[in-house]
Amino acid sequence: MGQDKRLSDNNSNNKEGRDWTTSILLFVLWGALMYYVFNLTPDQTPSRDMYFLKKLLNLKGDDGFKMNEVLVSLWYIMGLWPLVYSMLLLPTGRSSKNNIPTWPFLVLSCFGGAYALLPYFVLWSPPPPPVEENELGKWPLNFLESKLTAGVSLAAGIGLIIYAGLANADIWREFYQYFRESKFIHITTLDFTLLSAFAPFWVYNDMTARKWYGKGFWLLPLSLVPLIGPALYLVLRPSLSDLPVTVTTTTTEQN
């Protein structure tokens, strides 16, 4: 006897997928972003950028220089975004109309952020494929569906945003100056903005796939709050295994 769980009802499964006009627009956006990143972003301080990167990666010891608190917060927040997007895209953001896997783009997003995820957004074709019953209890879905994982992400995000928010005006002015001069910080800040902008759509997609829009719609405006909103949704959303009404179980009996 084999079982699987489907993330959408029969009506959703009969949809032809997305409008490819959206894919074309996203591809144009990605191309424009790549051109901007490689050709138009400021690059006045390459040696300082390398120094900052080594400091943030703990490759330099304590040399007495204090890193900008806003930059430190941004750096660690960017480390949380791939986890948040993994929890939103697996399994409800997977593509069933083509053979494009989700996980390579999520892995690349750990290094390339939204610049690595946008090609997947271009290729994405809903609805998601069925999920096998035992898949929910295996890696990575058991980790990504865990409330502990979601709670840690939310707590870490709140802590980092508070840390940046407590910085005084001089620290923020310094960060803005870095943004105007540094290729590294300019690209990272733009990446953060893109990830924040796309997250509400994937919250909505996950919410509708779980048939939780009626109860969870109030979280959609909150998902506009960078990182915190999507992370809060991940904490409160129902688990797939707890939603027999929103998934269809198909059973094949052997004679």
Solvent accessible surface area in square Angstrom, and as a share of the most:
residue,aa,sasa,rsa
1,M,149,0.66
2,G,43,0.41
3,Q,74,0.33
4,D,30,0.15
5,K,21,0.09
6,R,77,0.28
7,L,2,0.01
8,S,9,0.05
9,D,57,0.29
10,N,110,0.56
11,N,114,0.59
12,S,26,0.16
13,N,50,0.25
14,N,119,0.61
15,K,126,0.53
16,E,166,0.74
17,G,26,0.25
18,R,40,0.15
19,D,94,0.49
20,W,132,0.46
21,T,76,0.44
22,T,59,0.35
23,S,3,0.02
24,I,108,0.55
25,L,116,0.58
26,L,24,0.12
27,F,115,0.48
28,V,91,0.52
29,L,67,0.33
30,W,69,0.24
31,G,33,0.31
32,A,58,0.45
33,L,17,0.08
34,M,39,0.17
35,Y,129,0.49
36,Y,70,0.27
37,V,12,0.07
38,F,143,0.60
39,N,90,0.46
40,L,105,0.52
41,T,10,0.06
42,P,29,0.18
43,D,77,0.40
44,Q,126,0.56
45,T,25,0.15
46,P,82,0.52
47,S,92,0.59
48,R,68,0.25
49,D,14,0.07
50,M,104,0.46
51,Y,53,0.20
52,F,4,0.02
53,L,55,0.27
54,K,79,0.33
55,K,28,0.12
56,L,11,0.05
57,L,87,0.43
58,N,120,0.62
59,L,124,0.62
60,K,84,0.36
61,G,60,0.57
62,D,142,0.73
63,D,80,0.41
64,G,71,0.69
65,F,85,0.35
66,K,153,0.65
67,M,24,0.11
68,N,6,0.03
69,E,24,0.11
70,V,7,0.04
71,L,1,0.01
72,V,30,0.17
73,S,1,0.01
74,L,14,0.07
75,W,59,0.21
76,Y,101,0.39
77,I,9,0.05
78,M,28,0.12
79,G,54,0.52
80,L,28,0.14
81,W,1,0.00
82,P,14,0.09
83,L,46,0.23
84,V,0,0.00
85,Y,0,0.00
86,S,16,0.11
87,M,1,0.00
88,L,0,0.00
89,L,0,0.00
90,L,21,0.10
91,P,0,0.00
92,T,0,0.00
93,G,0,0.00
94,R,49,0.18
95,S,11,0.07
96,S,46,0.30
97,K,99,0.42
98,N,46,0.24
99,N,151,0.77
100,I,52,0.26
101,P,63,0.40
102,T,7,0.04
103,W,161,0.56
104,P,37,0.23
105,F,34,0.14
106,L,10,0.05
107,V,78,0.45
108,L,99,0.49
109,S,4,0.02
110,C,81,0.49
111,F,176,0.73
112,G,24,0.23
113,G,6,0.05
114,A,1,0.00
115,Y,27,0.10
116,A,16,0.12
117,L,1,0.01
118,L,0,0.00
119,P,33,0.21
120,Y,0,0.00
121,F,5,0.02
122,V,18,0.10
123,L,66,0.33
124,W,14,0.05
125,S,5,0.03
126,P,27,0.17
127,P,15,0.10
128,P,14,0.09
129,P,36,0.23
130,P,55,0.34
131,V,1,0.00
132,E,100,0.45
133,E,65,0.29
134,N,88,0.45
135,E,48,0.22
136,L,26,0.13
137,G,57,0.55
138,K,115,0.49
139,W,184,0.64
140,P,49,0.31
141,L,4,0.02
142,N,70,0.36
143,F,80,0.33
144,L,8,0.04
145,E,23,0.10
146,S,34,0.22
147,K,86,0.36
148,L,138,0.69
149,T,11,0.07
150,A,0,0.00
151,G,28,0.27
152,V,88,0.51
153,S,1,0.01
154,L,25,0.13
155,A,65,0.50
156,A,37,0.29
157,G,0,0.00
158,I,71,0.36
159,G,40,0.38
160,L,34,0.17
161,I,63,0.32
162,I,95,0.48
163,Y,99,0.38
164,A,11,0.08
165,G,53,0.51
166,L,144,0.71
167,A,17,0.13
168,N,94,0.48
169,A,61,0.47
170,D,89,0.46
171,I,36,0.18
172,W,111,0.39
173,R,150,0.55
174,E,68,0.30
175,F,20,0.08
176,Y,126,0.48
177,Q,80,0.35
178,Y,18,0.07
179,F,55,0.23
180,R,133,0.49
181,E,33,0.15
182,S,0,0.00
183,K,49,0.21
184,F,39,0.16
185,I,0,0.00
186,H,19,0.08
187,I,36,0.18
188,T,18,0.11
189,T,29,0.17
190,L,42,0.21
191,D,11,0.06
192,F,41,0.17
193,T,73,0.43
194,L,19,0.10
195,L,5,0.03
196,S,15,0.10
197,A,72,0.56
198,F,37,0.15
199,A,0,0.00
200,P,21,0.13
201,F,97,0.40
202,W,4,0.02
203,V,0,0.00
204,Y,97,0.37
205,N,20,0.10
206,D,0,0.00
207,M,0,0.00
208,T,45,0.26
209,A,10,0.08
210,R,1,0.00
211,K,82,0.35
212,W,38,0.13
213,Y,101,0.38
214,G,61,0.59
215,K,154,0.65
216,G,0,0.00
217,F,110,0.46
218,W,122,0.43
219,L,0,0.00
220,L,37,0.18
221,P,85,0.53
222,L,70,0.35
223,S,1,0.01
224,L,120,0.60
225,V,69,0.40
226,P,48,0.30
227,L,1,0.00
228,I,34,0.17
229,G,2,0.02
230,P,1,0.00
231,A,1,0.00
232,L,48,0.24
233,Y,0,0.00
234,L,2,0.01
235,V,40,0.23
236,L,77,0.38
237,R,5,0.02
238,P,25,0.15
239,S,24,0.15
240,L,2,0.01
241,S,65,0.42
242,D,100,0.52
243,L,27,0.14
244,P,101,0.64
245,V,142,0.82
246,T,12,0.07
247,V,11,0.06
248,T,67,0.39
249,T,66,0.38
250,T,57,0.33
251,T,65,0.38
252,T,87,0.51
253,E,139,0.63
254,Q,154,0.68
255,N,202,1.04
